[in-house]
């Protein structure tokens, strides 16, 4: 049995991946695309984190710099490094005060932010939507934490017209680099919405099982994204049913982790699918 595909080490825990995990999104930002995910003060952070725990989240993913589509195409709109750390530190202080036992992931593309979160708060996972950098790879290798590498088509230097082939090649190269540097717990993310149209993302979802050949657990972030709402003429606020249908499909095709806004609804869907 290939333990790398069956278990994930987060800190001192060995997490069973034979059933999909639910990763709760907590955005310590005022501008993330889904307003209900925003938690910018101590009270809203406590409520969001507490709700995620109570509803059965397996991992809590905290982000402090929005990478919504409009920001991806305009780097000047990104929160600066100092502001990102200020927001993230606030959220991680709340986690510490609440004595949360659920593993914590930090959603950041900045190696310096990842380093501080790991060293100062002992976070167990870095979720990097950029596709990674040499500096980021060195840091996660040095600290031996789990790492999510994303296929971000905006950062693919040699894209072709074949999205699936590009994602497979990009992620395979990155996983090889990470393994060579000694990072053992690597998770791949197809990067739905990152440089992809809704139509492209839906086609990539159909072929999701192909990415399992990389040999790593897969994280899928579909929740309330354009691929869920745009084809139906809906909005992020009104597409929960469509999100759950796509997440159900992703789980059936081999997703090991679902990154979601709606923990209770996703947990119920997965329980019903067993």
DRENMAR-361189 format. One line per 4 residues: their letters; for each residue x, y, z of N, C-alpha, C. Coordinates in steps of 0.1 Angstrom, whole numbers, plus 5000, padded with zeros to 4 digits. Atoms other than C-alpha are relative to their C-alpha. Layout:
<pts>
A) X/Y/Z/X/Y/Z/X/Y/Z; ... .
</pts>
This chain:
<pts>
XXXX) 5008/4988/5000/5000/5000/5000/5009/5012/5000; 4993/4987/5001/5013/5035/4991/4995/5009/5010; 5005/4991/4988/5011/5054/5024/5000/5014/4996; 5000/4986/5004/5019/5087/5006/4986/5004/4995 .
XXXX) 5013/4996/5006/4984/5085/4990/4989/4996/5010; 5010/5005/4991/4966/5070/5020/5000/5009/5013; 4998/4992/4988/4979/5092/5048/5007/5013/4998; 4993/4987/5001/4990/5128/5053/5005/5004/5014 .
XXXX) 4995/4996/4987/5012/5139/5081/4999/5015/5002; 5002/4986/4996/5002/5172/5097/5005/5002/5014; 4994/4999/4987/5025/5181/5125/5003/4986/5005; 4998/5013/4994/5026/5151/5148/4989/4990/4998 .
XXXX) 5012/5008/5003/4994/5136/5134/5001/4993/4986; 5001/5007/5012/4989/5110/5107/4985/5000/4996; 5014/4998/5004/4957/5119/5089/4996/4990/4989; 5005/5010/5010/4937/5091/5071/4993/5007/4989 .
XXXX) 5006/4994/5011/4928/5101/5036/4991/4991/4992; 5009/5009/5007/4907/5071/5027/4986/5005/4998; 5012/4992/5002/4877/5094/5031/5004/5014/4998; 4996/4986/5002/4878/5130/5018/5000/5008/5012 .
XXXX) 5000/4991/4989/4888/5156/5043/4993/5013/4996; 5007/4987/5002/4869/5189/5047/5009/5011/5005; 4992/4989/4996/4891/5220/5048/4991/5013/5000; 5008/4988/4998/4873/5251/5061/5007/5012/4996 .
XXXX) 4994/4987/5004/4880/5285/5045/4997/5010/5011; 5002/4988/4992/4885/5314/5069/5008/5011/4994; 4993/4989/5006/4894/5346/5052/5001/5012/5009; 4998/4988/4992/4909/5373/5074/5002/5012/4991 .
XXXX) 4999/4989/5010/4903/5398/5047/4986/5007/4998; 5012/4993/5002/4877/5424/5039/4995/4999/4985; 5003/4999/5015/4876/5417/5001/5000/4986/4993; 5001/5013/5006/4874/5379/4995/4987/5000/4992 .
XXXX) 5011/5000/5009/4850/5371/4967/4986/4996/5006; 5013/5004/4993/4824/5354/4990/4999/5007/5013; 5000/4992/4988/4814/5379/5016/4998/4993/5013; 5003/5007/4988/4802/5354/5041/5013/4993/5006 .
XXXX) 4988/5006/4995/4837/5340/5044/5010/5009/5007; 4990/4990/4994/4853/5372/5056/4998/5001/5015; 5000/4999/4986/4863/5375/5092/5012/5009/5004; 4990/4989/4999/4882/5407/5100/5003/5004/5014 .
XXXX) 4997/4996/4987/4879/5412/5137/5000/4988/5009; 4999/5011/4991/4883/5391/5168/4987/4992/5002; 5013/5006/4998/4846/5384/5172/4996/4991/4988; 5004/5008/5012/4840/5373/5136/5010/4989/4998 .
XXXX) 4990/5011/5001/4872/5352/5136/4996/4989/5010; 5004/5011/4990/4861/5334/5168/4988/4993/4995; 5012/5007/5005/4827/5327/5153/5003/4991/4988; 4997/5008/5012/4841/5315/5120/5008/4988/5003 .
XXXX) 4992/5011/4996/4867/5293/5135/4993/4990/5009; 5008/5008/4991/4844/5280/5162/4990/4992/4992; 5010/5007/5008/4817/5272/5136/5007/4989/4992; 4993/5011/5008/4842/5253/5114/5003/4988/5008 .
XXXX) 4997/5011/4991/4853/5232/5144/4987/4992/5003; 5013/5007/4996/4817/5225/5155/4994/4993/4988; 5007/5006/5011/4806/5216/5120/5009/4988/4994; 4992/5012/5004/4834/5190/5116/5011/5002/4990 .
XXXX) 4989/4998/5009/4862/5206/5097/5012/4992/5004; 4988/5008/4997/4893/5184/5094/5013/5009/5000; 4989/4990/5001/4916/5214/5086/4994/5013/4999; 5004/4986/5001/4912/5251/5089/5010/5008/4992 .
XXXX) 4991/4993/5009/4927/5272/5061/4998/5015/5001; 5001/4986/4997/4934/5308/5070/5008/5008/4990; 4994/4991/5010/4941/5334/5043/4999/5014/5004; 5001/4985/4996/4949/5371/5048/5004/5009/4988 .
XXXX) 4998/4992/5012/4955/5382/5012/4991/4994/4989; 5010/5005/5010/4926/5378/4987/5007/4998/4986; 4995/5002/5013/4936/5362/4954/4988/4997/4990; 5012/5001/5009/4901/5365/4938/5004/5004/4986 .
XXXX) 4995/4998/5014/4902/5367/4900/5003/5014/4996; 4997/4986/5004/4901/5405/4897/5014/5004/5006; 4987/4996/4995/4932/5407/4919/5011/4992/4993; 4989/5008/5007/4951/5379/4901/5005/5007/4987 .
XXXX) 4996/4993/5012/4951/5401/4870/5005/5014/5002; 4996/4986/4996/4961/5433/4889/5008/4999/5013; 4991/5003/4988/4991/5427/4912/4999/5012/5010; 5001/4988/4991/4987/5463/4925/4989/4999/5010 .
XXXX) 5012/5001/4991/4954/5453/4941/5003/4990/5012; 4997/5010/4989/4971/5426/4963/5004/5008/5013; 4995/4995/4987/4975/5433/5000/5015/4999/5001; 4985/5000/4998/5011/5442/5008/5004/4990/5011 .
XXXX) 4995/5010/4991/5033/5418/5028/4997/5004/5015; 5002/4996/4986/5031/5438/5060/4985/4999/5004; 5014/5000/4997/4993/5441/5058/4995/4985/5001; 5004/5015/4999/4989/5403/5051/5005/4994/5013 .
XXXX) 4995/5006/4987/5011/5394/5081/4992/5006/5012; 5007/4994/4989/4992/5419/5103/4986/4992/5002; 5013/5007/4999/4958/5402/5094/5002/4986/5004; 4998/5014/4997/4972/5367/5096/5004/4998/5014 .
XXXX) 4996/5001/4986/4989/5372/5129/4988/5002/5009; 5012/4998/4992/4956/5385/5143/4992/4987/5001; 5008/5012/5001/4938/5354/5131/5007/4988/5008; 4993/5011/4993/4965/5330/5144/5001/5002/5015 .
XXXX) 5001/4997/4985/4965/5348/5178/4986/4995/5005; 5014/5005/4996/4927/5340/5179/5000/4985/5001; 4999/5014/4999/4934/5304/5171/5007/4995/5012; 4992/5004/4988/4960/5302/5198/4991/5002/5013 .
XXXX) 5009/4997/4988/4936/5319/5224/4989/4989/5001; 5011/5010/4999/4909/5294/5215/5004/4986/5002; 4994/5014/4998/4932/5264/5219/4994/4990/4990; 5005/5008/5010/4921/5250/5186/5009/4988/4997 .
XXXX) 4992/5012/5002/4932/5214/5181/5000/4995/4985; 5001/5003/5014/4922/5211/5144/5012/5005/4993; 4988/4995/5007/4953/5213/5121/4997/5013/4993; 5001/4987/5006/4959/5248/5107/5008/5001/4988 .
XXXX) 4993/4997/5013/4968/5256/5071/5000/5015/4998; 5000/4986/5003/4979/5291/5060/5001/5001/4985; 5001/4998/5015/4969/5302/5025/5008/5013/4997; 4991/4989/5004/4998/5324/5013/5009/4996/4988 .
XXXX) 4991/5002/5011/5020/5327/4982/5014/5006/5004; 4988/4993/4996/5047/5347/5001/5008/4991/5010; 4991/5009/4992/5076/5326/5015/5003/5006/5013; 4997/4993/4987/5083/5352/5042/4989/4998/5009 .
XXXX) 5012/5002/4991/5048/5349/5055/4999/4986/5005; 5000/5014/4997/5049/5311/5054/5010/4997/5011; 4989/5002/4990/5082/5312/5074/4996/5004/5013; 5004/4994/4987/5068/5334/5101/4988/4991/5006 .
XXXX) 5011/5008/4995/5036/5314/5104/5004/4986/5005; 4995/5013/4995/5055/5281/5107/5008/5002/5013; 4991/4998/4989/5081/5294/5131/4993/5005/5013; 5006/4994/4989/5059/5315/5153/4987/4994/5005 .
XXXX) 5013/5006/4996/5026/5296/5153/4999/4985/4997; 5000/5015/5002/5036/5260/5143/4989/4996/4991; 5010/5004/5009/5011/5259/5115/5005/4987/4993; 4996/5013/5005/5011/5224/5099/5000/4999/4985 .
XXXX) 5001/5001/5015/5004/5232/5062/5001/5014/4994; 5000/4988/5007/5011/5259/5037/4993/4997/4987; 5009/5001/5012/4985/5263/5009/5004/5012/4990; 4994/4990/5009/5003/5282/4980/4993/5000/4987 .
XXXX) 5007/5000/5012/4981/5292/4951/5008/5005/4988; 4992/4994/5011/5010/5307/4931/5007/4989/4991; 4992/5010/5007/5026/5274/4920/5013/4998/5006; 4988/5002/4992/5055/5279/4943/5012/5008/4995 .
XXXX) 4988/4993/5003/5090/5294/4943/5011/4992/5006; 4989/5007/4994/5125/5282/4951/5001/5003/5015; 4999/4996/4985/5124/5302/4984/4989/4993/5008; 5011/5007/4993/5090/5287/4993/5003/4985/5002 .
XXXX) 4997/5014/4999/5102/5252/4986/5011/4998/5011; 4990/5002/4989/5133/5257/5008/4994/5001/5014; 5006/4998/4986/5112/5269/5037/4992/4988/5004; 5008/5011/4995/5087/5241/5037/5009/4987/5001 .
XXXX) 4990/5011/4999/5116/5216/5032/5007/5001/5014; 4993/4998/4988/5135/5231/5061/4992/4997/5012; 5009/5002/4989/5105/5230/5084/4992/4987/5000; 5007/5013/5001/5091/5197/5071/4985/5001/5003 .
XXXX) 5015/4998/4999/5055/5209/5068/4994/4995/4987; 5008/5003/5012/5028/5198/5044/4999/5012/4991; 5000/4989/5010/5026/5218/5012/4990/4997/4989; 5009/5001/5011/4998/5224/4987/5006/5008/4988 .
XXXX) 4995/4993/5012/5012/5232/4952/4989/5000/4990; 5012/4997/5009/4986/5247/4928/5005/5002/4986; 4998/4996/5014/4985/5247/4891/4993/5013/4997; 5004/4987/5003/4982/5284/4885/5003/5004/4986 .
XXXX) 4998/4998/5014/4978/5289/4848/5006/5013/4997; 4994/4987/5002/4987/5325/4851/5015/5001/5002; 4985/5001/4998/5022/5315/4862/5006/4989/4993; 4994/5010/5008/5027/5288/4837/5007/5006/4988 .
XXXX) 4992/4993/5010/5055/5300/4814/4998/4994/4986; 5001/5006/5013/5047/5275/4786/4987/4993/4998; 5013/5006/5002/5010/5269/4784/4997/4997/4985; 5004/5004/5014/4995/5251/4754/4984/5001/5000 .
XXXX) 5014/4999/5001/4959/5247/4743/4994/4988/5008; 5005/5012/4993/4956/5214/4764/5002/5003/5015; 4999/4997/4986/4948/5224/4799/5004/4988/5009; 4997/5012/4992/4949/5189/4813/5015/4996/4999 .
XXXX) 4986/5003/5002/4983/5182/4798/5009/5010/5007; 4993/4990/4993/4996/5215/4811/5001/4999/5015; 5001/5002/4986/4984/5209/4846/5008/4988/5005; 4993/5012/4996/4998/5174/4847/5015/5002/4999 .
XXXX) 4986/4997/5002/5032/5186/4834/5005/5009/5011; 4996/4990/4990/5034/5216/4857/5001/4994/5014; 5000/5006/4987/5024/5198/4888/5010/4989/5002; 4990/5011/4999/5046/5168/4881/5014/5006/5002 .
XXXX) 4987/4994/4999/5077/5191/4877/5001/5006/5014; 4999/4994/4986/5069/5209/4910/5001/4990/5010; 4999/5011/4990/5063/5177/4929/5014/4994/5000; 4987/5005/5001/5096/5164/4916/5010/5009/5008 .
XXXX) 4991/4990/4993/5114/5196/4928/4998/4999/5015; 5003/5001/4986/5097/5193/4962/5005/4988/5006; 4995/5012/4995/5105/5157/4967/5016/5000/5000; 4985/5000/5000/5142/5163/4957/5005/5008/5012 .
XXXX) 4996/4991/4989/5143/5190/4984/4996/4994/5014; 5003/5006/4987/5129/5166/5010/4986/5002/5005; 5013/4998/4996/5093/5176/5012/4992/4988/4997; 5007/5013/5002/5074/5144/5018/4985/5001/4999 .
XXXX) 5015/4999/5000/5038/5156/5023/4996/5011/4991; 5004/4990/5011/5029/5173/4990/4986/4996/4996; 5014/5001/5005/4993/5179/4980/4999/5008/4987; 5002/4993/5012/4984/5189/4945/4986/5006/4998 .
XXXX) 5012/4993/5002/4957/5214/4935/4998/5004/4986; 5002/4996/5014/4943/5217/4899/4999/5014/4997; 5000/4985/5002/4939/5254/4905/4987/5005/4993; 5013/4995/5007/4902/5258/4894/4999/5015/5003 .
XXXX) 5002/4985/5000/4897/5295/4886/5012/5008/4999; 4987/4993/5001/4934/5304/4885/5004/5000/4985; 4997/4999/5014/4937/5315/4849/4992/4991/4991; 5009/5009/5007/4909/5292/4838/4986/5006/4999 .
XXXX) 5014/4996/5001/4875/5300/4824/4991/4989/5007; 5009/5009/4993/4845/5283/4840/4999/4987/4991; 5001/5012/5009/4842/5260/4809/5013/4992/5001; 4987/5008/4999/4879/5250/4811/5000/4993/5013 .
XXXX) 4999/5006/4987/4876/5243/4848/4990/4988/5001; 5010/5011/5000/4845/5221/4843/5006/4988/4992; 4993/5011/5008/4864/5201/4816/5011/4994/5007; 4989/5006/4992/4894/5197/4838/4994/4991/5012 .
XXXX) 5006/5009/4989/4871/5184/4866/4996/4987/4994; 5003/5013/5006/4859/5157/4842/5011/4991/4999; 4987/5008/5001/4895/5145/4839/5008/5000/5012; 4993/4998/4987/4904/5150/4875/5008/4987/5004 .
XXXX) 4993/5013/4996/4914/5113/4880/5013/4999/4993; 4987/5001/5007/4942/5117/4855/5011/5006/5008; 4989/4993/4992/4961/5140/4879/5004/4991/5012; 4996/5010/4989/4961/5111/4905/5013/4993/4996 .
XXXX) 4988/5007/5004/4989/5096/4884/5013/5007/5005; 4989/4993/4994/5012/5123/4899/5005/4993/5013; 4997/5008/4988/5011/5101/4930/4999/5008/5013; 5002/4992/4987/5001/5128/4956/4985/5002/5002 .
XXXX) 5014/4997/4997/4968/5135/4974/4996/5013/4993; 5005/4988/5007/4947/5161/4957/4990/5008/5008; 5010/4990/4994/4930/5192/4971/4993/5007/4989; 5008/4994/5010/4901/5206/4952/4992/5012/5007 .
XXXX) 5007/4988/4995/4888/5241/4957/4990/5005/4989; 5011/4996/5009/4855/5246/4939/4990/5009/5006; 5011/4994/4993/4834/5262/4965/4996/5014/4996; 5006/4987/5004/4812/5290/4952/5008/5007/4989 .
XXXX) 4992/4993/5011/4836/5297/4923/4991/5001/4987; 5007/4997/5013/4827/5308/4888/4995/4987/4993; 5004/5013/5007/4826/5272/4875/4987/4994/5006; 5012/5004/4994/4797/5266/4900/4988/5009/4997 .
XXXX) 5012/4991/5002/4776/5297/4894/4998/5005/4986; 5002/4994/5013/4783/5311/4860/4992/4993/4990; 5008/5007/5010/4769/5283/4838/4985/5000/5003; 5014/5000/4996/4736/5286/4858/4994/5014/5002 .
XXXX) 5004/4987/4999/4734/5323/4858/4997/5004/5015; 5001/4998/4986/4738/5324/4896/5011/5010/5005; 4990/4992/4994/4761/5342/4920/5007/4992/5011; 4993/5007/4989/4786/5331/4947/4990/4997/5012 .
XXXX) 5009/5001/4988/4758/5337/4973/4989/4989/4997; 5012/5008/5003/4732/5315/4955/5004/4986/4994; 4996/5012/5007/4752/5285/4942/5004/4988/5009; 4996/5011/4991/4755/5262/4972/4997/4986/4994 .
XXXX) 5004/5013/5005/4736/5234/4955/5009/4995/4988; 4991/5003/5011/4757/5236/4924/5014/4996/5005; 4987/5003/4994/4789/5237/4945/5000/4986/5005; 5000/5014/4994/4779/5205/4963/5000/4989/4990 .
XXXX) 5000/5010/5011/4772/5187/4931/5014/4998/4994; 4987/5001/5006/4806/5195/4917/5010/4994/5010; 4991/5006/4990/4823/5187/4950/4997/4985/5002; 5003/5015/4999/4805/5153/4951/5007/4993/4988 .
XXXX) 4993/5005/5012/4819/5147/4916/5015/4999/5003; 4986/5000/4997/4854/5157/4927/5004/4989/5010; 4997/5011/4990/4853/5133/4957/4999/4987/4993; 5001/5013/5006/4841/5105/4935/5012/4997/4990 .
XXXX) 4989/5002/5009/4870/5111/4911/5014/5000/5007; 4988/5002/4992/4896/5110/4939/5005/5011/5008; 4995/4989/4992/4899/5143/4956/5001/4996/5015; 4997/5004/4986/4914/5138/4991/4996/5011/5010 .
XXXX) 5004/4988/4991/4906/5173/5005/4991/5009/4992; 5009/4990/5005/4877/5196/4997/5001/5013/5008; 4998/4987/4993/4884/5232/5005/4987/5008/4998; 5014/4996/5001/4850/5247/5013/4996/5012/5009 .
XXXX) 5006/4990/4992/4830/5276/5026/4989/4994/5010; 5012/5006/4993/4801/5254/5038/5003/4986/5006; 4995/5012/4994/4815/5228/5062/4989/4990/5002; 5011/5010/4996/4782/5213/5075/4994/4994/4988 .
XXXX) 5006/5005/5012/4767/5210/5040/5009/4990/4993; 4991/5009/5007/4798/5194/5026/5001/4987/5008; 4999/5012/4992/4801/5170/5055/4988/4991/4998; 5012/5008/5002/4765/5160/5051/5000/4993/4986 .
XXXX) 4999/5005/5014/4770/5155/5013/5010/4987/5000; 4990/5011/5000/4801/5133/5020/4994/4988/5008; 5006/5010/4992/4783/5113/5047/4989/4992/4992; 5011/5006/5008/4754/5107/5023/5006/4991/4988 .
XX) 4994/5006/5012/4778/5096/4995/5007/4986/5004; 4993/5012/4996/4794/5068/5016/4991/4988/4999 .
</pts>
